[in-house]
Amino acid sequence: MPSILQQQLQQVSSTWGTSTGKQRGKPSLLYTAQEASDIDVQTLFELAQEGCDQLCAVEPRFEPYRSTLFSQAGLEIIRDEQTKAENAAMDASIDAYLRLLTDHFLSVAAFQTLEYLVRRYRINEYNVNALIACGLPYHATNHFVRLVQILRLEQTCWQFLSPMQKTGAAMPRALLVQRCINDQAVLKAICEAAKAVSREASASSKMQSFYAVLLCELLLASAPVKEDLVRCLLPYLMAGLGPDITADHRAASLMILTQLASQATLSDTLVTGDVAARAQKAGCSSRFGPLPPCAYTATAEAAANPSLQGKFPAQPSLSRIMKLPDLVDHLRGLADKGMALGPLLRLLLPHLGTSILDKKLYVKVAQSMVKTLPLGVHAQPFAMGLLGKLTEASEEQKASLTPIVRSLDLTFPDQMDAAVNQLLQQSPGAGQATAQGLVGVLQGALAGSAHAPLLPAGTTLASAIDAPSADMRIAALKELDAAYQAGSEEDAGDAESAARQGQAVFVQGAVMQRLQDEDASVVDVVLSLPSLHQVPGSLLYNGLAAVLDRFDRVTGLNSDKSRHKAWRAVAKKALSLLSTAFAQSNPSLKQQAVLQLLQHSVALGRTHGVAAQAVKTLQAYDDELFRGLAAVSTADDDNTKKLAANTNMQQGTESPGSAHELAPATPDRPHDSDKAASLAFNQAIIHALASQLASTHPQHSLAYAQELILAADAFPHARHLLLLALLQACHLTAKPAGAAAAMLKVASARWGDVKGSGASTGPTPVAVVDEVGVPTAAHFRHWQRKAGKSHAAVLQQALLAGLRAASPQQLQQLDAHMETHSFLTSLLQLEPRALFQHHCYAFLDKAAAPSLLLSDVFGSTSALQVPSLQLLQPYLTAANAAPPSPILLPRLLAAAASSTLHARALALDCLLAAASHPELAEHGLVSAQLLAGNHLQAFLHALALHHEDIKGDSLGLLQAAKRLLPDVAAKGRAARHGHAHKAG
């Protein structure tokens, strides 16, 4: 059950917010005026003691008021009978109590004590300002409204609250802000209230929060801030930074001061003197601890204020800021919260750099700032000041500053590079001795760094990487690589690990950038740098591939031959880096590396030496396919020629396309020996690969070759080389089915490449290989001059060889694994048809029923009727031709009604050939005479009218013919009179 007191409080609370008017009775916070008149002081005293006990349990600072305001003696006090001094002492005690009560204003215990103080001491009349201050942080609550309703506001600055006494409506903060703008008496009263609770004895965090928010809103609403408002606020704000001020009030003062500084022009004296001095004094001597974080916020905001730019001298303000305790930690906290520290750092860092030799504390602060704060672009002026001081420093001082330089170099490499370059640009004007001294100091401090000066270039290593001179770029690369390797050998602590990783990324990026250099001498140096081996495999491969691609372009046809020699040396180095060690370290890139090596294993033009290096690198791979390459000479051209000659002798002939068809070198033809050597070299490589593909157990090599060819879209020379090896393998083995299967799968996956662009067309197409499978010299010349057409030619030859070497079972499986006769259909679609006619016959000759296969095609695909009917004729007219299938005749009859003239003519020829077969004539299935003479046009027209009747077997065909005879005779007579329809 609720107590009587609780019931009373609930009853009164239900009336809060309503007008009391001028009711008779006694003023009360807990009761109505009439109810309060019926309650005696003793009852309220006991209620107040209960509330005081509760407050003392929460806050011990209430304890002294038990024996003063809430003592038994207080029951006898009558304010009107007290002397002025007694009333003053009583007011002081009441005001102190109310200040302490501010943080607990909303509690029931607070109102119990206030109810007694109103009745006994009439604080609603004598202590209006203190009561308002006590409840003002809660101005939007009904508690504050109830308090205002019992106050005597006449002749006070709070008289503007009188409407609240009648309406019972709470006061929004915007109204209070506007009142403070219009009436500085109210503003000063609030400032005094905040100042009154700024000491430890009566500290109130609620009041300080309210004070800070209210005044910041006031300043925002007052923009632009006028001078009288500044004069009003500054004394309170400056006092708020003084000694013995609580942290909450100091924080509130700094927040308001920061807002004020951002909206008003403050005097130089205030900025450079009082603020810094008071902040320093507060931070060092306050009993409430160091400056709160908002102090640093205020400092940063003040630095960012445009009106304060240039008003922070080096001394004393910046010096004092540098000495603030935990400065870097607090600034880091602000940065983590999104605070822009740039303006403050712009002031602090140059001062720190130029004054670092004078203050030992600065060394520690600087090291902490570099490692902790996001200095950004402000690291450059700091670095310049720091490096400039190094020239004046003693050896002991240099030892303490060098770690800071190193940290700057690792953490802010771009800014350090810019600072060093700027110093180097300024040094010539300072005299030769000074300039040399600066360079020496920089080289000592930045030894092993990418930002150390490169004396010949007059710039840093990092900048010299992009110097216009190739010699400067080479020198910078060598120095940079040496510095990085030296740094890698040093033990780095955890703090420098991330920064060193960033340096590694920079060095590797510089190396990879110069790998794309247009000067071969620069690329040659890069390929020899140890740092190159520390580049991730994928990046390294891409860089090497780009180098080889540039080599291909530089040494291509119609290029400047003066550059060839240098780029050939570069290509050799690049190919040697694609070694087995690279493949083992990067298994996913092995196939790409192998294809790149195969791509450059062909000697085209004067690239024999490059091809030899590619073969030398490739033969070290542990793959069966490449084991035969060990027999290929990679150093001596004469040995290569002998090897090619031996190859031809082993095959039992001297191929017409071999090196022997090339004339010997003569003074007027000095390059013929080079061409002969390249041809012999290429033939030897192809023979070595073919030997492995034709070995006793070639399954692995064949599968690997097929896999490489299908993956070689970007490596046409590699695909070409492997196809030539497969072609030759068909001639080297008595069982060419395996090589044939590989070539057929490659061709069927690359129909577009087989078609090419008119490859090997014309009156004299270039022969790819001779009769024993050796690639011809003419083909290599064609390969060099017209690579695209030669690639198509070798695919066409491989397709033909595969068709001829494959078994019937292989072709049947190949043709039936997808749609109906997809392989044959693809063959028939190849252009020009005359070129691929041999391919089609090679396929059909191994089919069990070639006529039936062709009828499937021309019976289902109208676009292929002509080529399929052309191929069908020889199979019907041959002396040993098999009897036509019953299905063939009706399909031919249907083709005879084609809309294409050529198809109709071919179908009729095939129909006549089929009808003339001895077995058909012997059984009387079709009369040859029926298709002769004047009956032909009538028969074709009848077929067109009754084509649905002749879709069955031979019996259906006979029945249809019987039904057609009357029509045929009638149409024949009409034809003789010139009224028959023509068949095309």
Secondary structure, DSSP 8 states (H G I E B T S, - for coil): ---HHHHHHHHHHHHTTS--TT-SS---SSS-HHHHHTS-HHHHHHHHHHHHHHHHHH-GGGGGGGTTTTSGGGGG--GGGS-HHHHHHHHHHHHHHHHHHGGGTTSHHHHHHHHHHHHHH-HHHH-HHHHHHHHGGGTTSHHHHHHHHTS--TTSTTGGGHHHHHH-----HHHHHHHHHH-HHHHHHHHHHHHHT-SGGG--HHHHHHHHHHHHHHHHHT-S--HHHHHHHHHHHHHTTSTT--HHHHHHHHHHHHHHHHHS---HHIIIIIIHHHHHHHHHH-TT-S--HHHHHHHHHHHH-GGGTT---IIIIIHHHHTSTTHHHHHHHHHHTT---HHHHHHHHHHHHHHTTT-HHHHHHHHHHHHHS--GGGHHHHHHHHHHHHTT--HHHHHHHHHHHHHHHHH-HHHHHHHHHHHHHHGGGG-HHHHHHHHHHHHHHTTTSTTSEETTTTEEHHHHTT-SSHHHHHHHHHHHHHHHHHHHHS---HHHHHHHHHHHHHHHHHHHHHTT-SSHHHHHHHTT-GGGGGS-HHHHHHHHHHHHHHHHHHTSTTS-GGGHHHHHHHHHHHHHHSSHHHHHH-GGGHHHHHHHHHHTSS--SS-HHHHHHHHHHHTTS--GGGGGGGGS-SS-HHHHHHHHHHHHHHTTS--TTSGGGS---BTTBTTHHHHHHHHHHHHHHHHHHHHHHTSSS-HHHHHHHHHHHHT-TT-HHHHHHHHHHHHHHHHH-S-THHHHHHHHHHHHH-HHHHHTTTTT-SSS---SB-TTS-B-HHHHHHHHH-HHHHHHHHHHHHHHHHHHHS-HHHHHHHHHSSSTTHHHHHHHH-SSTTTTHHHHHHHHTTSS-HHHHHHHHHHH-GGGHHHHHHHHHHHHHSTT-----TTHHHHHHHHHT-SSHHHHHHHHHHHHHHHT-HHHHHHTSS-GGGGSTTHHHHHHHHHHHTGGGGSS-HHHHHHHHHHHHHHHHHHHHHHHTT-S----
